[in-house]
Amino acid sequence: MFLIDTHCHFAAADFESDRDVVAAAAAAAGIAAIVVPAVDVASFAAVRACCVRHASCAAAYGIHPLYVRDASDDDLGALRRTLQGLLAGPGRAVAVGEIGLDFFVADAGVEKQERFFVEQLKIARDTDLPVLLHVRRAVDQVLKNLRRIKVRGGIAHAFNGSRQQAEEFIKLGFKLGFGGALTYGGSTRIRSLACSLPLASIVLETDSPDMPPAWLAGARNTPLQLPRINGVLAALRGIDADQLASATSANALAVLPELRLPG
């Protein structure tokens, strides 16, 4: 059995002291690949360095909606140049991300967020890369822009929309990311979706160091939690954990065609 963590901020400072140790432990635990998204232009170098050092890590480059406030149009140009320069070799891009919309945070600059989202979708379209989507309190607005600007699918990270919205993402070529949130008994909607959606539409993630599962509430999350998250979802769906791991890994490889497993 092997697993793919489709969303982990492994280049973040939270892992500075023990990144090598965690990466080795994750590989030993069957985590075959870790997708590492950037959040702003300043993080591009750290993401690339992380992915060059650790063969299991794969890079995504983008400007997160909550970092758009401090971004400039020059950053969009830097993103385009980075992606065009890293389509092959160490630290190559497997996706554009993390991008999207976040209307949950007050004074988050909705208009600028949407403009940057649209421009990053155009960059993804032009480079023929899938996208890693951040979608919070903005599902319909994200879908509206995806219908206007056709990209090569991707992943709706930490999905928490309705069944109808999930089906719309699936129609557009997206997989839906589930992680630690489904381990909480009170997360009834997320659990219902994770149990009832077609297995072919689901990928797994940790969003480390954030969104810890129930057994780590309040602590740092890591990719090492993915096997247990996989086990929780397998039990909820009433299937074997190996079957779930195999299916979600195949889904991740299908939606991220540039992702390569080490070895």
Buried (B, 14 or more C-beta within 10 A) or exposed (E): BBBBBBBBBBBBEBBEEEBEEBBEBBBEBBBBBBBBBBBBBEBBEBBBBBBBBBBBBBBBBBBBBBBBEEBEEEBBEBBBEBBEEBEEEEBBBBBBBBBBBBBEEEEBBBEEBBBBBBBBBBBBBEBEBBBBBBBBEBBEBBBEBBEEBEBBBBBBBBBBBEEEBBBBBBEBBBBBBBBBBBBBEEBEEBBEBBEEBEEEBBBBBBBBBBBBBBEBEEEBBBBBBBBBBBBBBBEBBEEEBEEBBBBBBBBBBBBBBBBEEEE
